[in-house]
Amino acid sequence: MVDGKEMTITAALVELKRIDSRLEKQIAQLKPVSVKTGNKMEVGMNSEEEYCKEVKKQYSDLCSLFETRRKMKALVVESNAKTKIKVGSVEMTVAEAIERKSSIEFEKNLLVSLEGKRNAKIAQVECANEEMNNQLRSLLESTYGRRDGQLSKDDYNRISQPFIENNEAKLIDPLNVAKEIERLGNSIEEFEADIDVALSVSNARTVILV
């Protein structure tokens, strides 16, 4: 790689993958230590001098490759921290977009949790109030000897109002969860629909000097 060469982020990412592959291969092939028995080296090695020279060269090449990777990765990271893209209706840096993409599952888990817990509490309220209404009907019948539909409004209210006030289940919703579910769901959907294209376009257009 020549100093001062222009390269798109897309090309840099491809090069980084190639370097990673080379690193894996060279690390696996490196034999940093060997055994010499008498004057005889292990199979495949002609002499101690030749072996030492080759190992030092291989290790030097490996260290150079690590440094090349480090510098290129740093340039990509620096570019990502500065380059702005628009994902849906939201402007953010490429770095922020990549971070959100990698952690979007947390938002999805939150969405599922909000929906599930809200639905469970709504069902709990409905069940409790159905039971309350059954108890109220029984109370009215035992008090007046008649069904609630046969009672006057005053007789009905005299018993039902305090009973309902003391026994009615209500949903406490400080977050307005239904609205938050809609907002979060739309945000996730918009982001996932646009993120890959937005990153691809940005990476193809953004140039770094390597």
N, C-alpha and C positions, 0 to 999 in steps of 0.2 A: 504494500500500500504506500503510495507516494504522498509526502506531506503537501498540503495545499490543494488537494484534489476535492472537487465538489461532488457531493453524493446526496441523493434524496434519502429521506428517512426510510422509505420502502427498501431502497437498495442497501442501506446500512443494516436494517433488520435481517435481510437475507444474508448479508456478510457475517453478521453476528451468529446466525445459525450455522453457517459454514465453519466459522472459527470454533464454535462449541463442539462440532463434530470432530474437527481436527484435534482439539484438546483431549477429548475422550479417547481417541485412537492413540495419540502420542503418550498419554499417561499410562494406558494399558500396555504399550510396547516398551516403555522405559524399564530398564533393568539397572537400577542405581548401584546395586552391590552384586558381587559374584564370588565364586570360590575357586581358589587355585590349589591344586593338590600336587605338591612337589613343584615341578616346572610345567605342569600340565594345566591349562585353563579348561573351563567347562566347554561342552560341545558348542561349536559355532563361533568360538573365539580363538583367533590365531595367536595373540600374545597379550600380555598384561598391558603393555604400552598402547597397543591398538584399542583394546577395550576401554581403557581410561580416557583416551582421546575421544572416542566415539560417544561415551556416556556424557562427558562434559559438553560436547557439541549438542547432543540431544537435549540435555537439560537447559542449556543456554537458549536453544530454539524454543523450548517449552515456556521458559520465563518470558521471552520476547513476545510469544503469542498471548500469554496472559496480559502483558502490558498493552499490547495492541487492542485486545478485547476491552480492557478497563477503560482506555482512552475513548474508544468508539462508543462504548456504552454510556460514558459520562457525557459525551456530546449529544447523544440521543436524549438522555434524561434532561440535560440543560435545555435543549430545544423544546422538549415536551412541556417543560415548566413555563416557557415563554409564549409558545404558540397558542393562539386562541382559535377555537372552533365553535360552531353553533350546533347543538344537538336538540332538535325540535325547536322549542322557543327559548331555550336557555343557552347563554354563552358561557363557556368555561375553557380552561386551559386543557391541552391534550392530556397532561398529567392527571388533572382532576377527572377527566372523562375515563381514562384508563382505570383509575382507582375506583370510580363508581361502578364501572363494568365488572371489575373483579369482586366487588362486594355487594352487588345488586341482590344476591340471594338473601342477605339480611333484611333488605326492604321487602322482598317477597314474603319472607317468613313473618315479618311484622304485619303485612297485609292479611295473610291467612289467619294470624292470631287475632287481629282486630275483628275480622268477620266472624270467626268461630266463637269468640267470647261474647260478642254482641248478640249473636243469634241465640247462644245458650242462655243469656240473661233475659232476653225477650221471651223465650219459651218458659223460663222460670217464673217471670211476672205473669204471663198468661195462665199458666197452670195454677199459680197461687190465687189469682183473682177468680178463676173458675171455681176453685174450692171455696173461696170466700162467698161467692154468690150462692153456692149450694147451702152453706152454713146460714146465710142470711135468710134464705127461703124457709129453712127449717125453723129458724128463730121466729120468724113472722108467723108461721103456722102454729107454733107452740104458744106464742103470746096471744094471738087473736083467734085461733081456731079456724082460720080461713087462709086460702092461698093469697099470695101478694097481689095477684090480679083482681081480687075481690075486695081489696082494702081501699079506703079513702086515701087521698094524697097525704093528708095530715097524719093519719095512722101509719102509713108507710114511711114517711120521712122521720117520724118520731123515733122509730127503731133503726131505720136504715142509715140515716146520716151519721150518727155517732159510731155505729158499727163499721161503716165503710171508712170513716176517718181513722179509726184505730187499726184496721185490718187490711186496707187496700195496699197492694204491692205497687211500687212505682220504680221506674228505671231512672237511675241517677247517671247522667251522661255529661260530665264536665268537658269532655273533648269534642262533643258533637261527632261521635264516632262514624255515623253514616256519611257525613260530609267529608271526614278525613279519609275514609275508605275510598270514596270517589276520587278525592284529590290524589292520594297516593297511588291508586290504581292507574289513573290517567298519566301520572308522572312516569311510572315504570313502563307503561305501554309505549309512550312517546319516546322515551330514552332508548328502549330496546329496538324500536322500529328504525331509528336514525343513527345509532352509534357506530355501527360497522361501516356504513357508507361515509359518514363524517370523518372517521379516522383514516379510511383508505384514501379519500380525496386529499386530506391534509398531509398524510405521509408521502403521497406522490408529488405534492407541490413543494413541500418544505425541503430546503437544501441546507446541508451542514458542510463545513470545511474540515476534512479529515487529513 
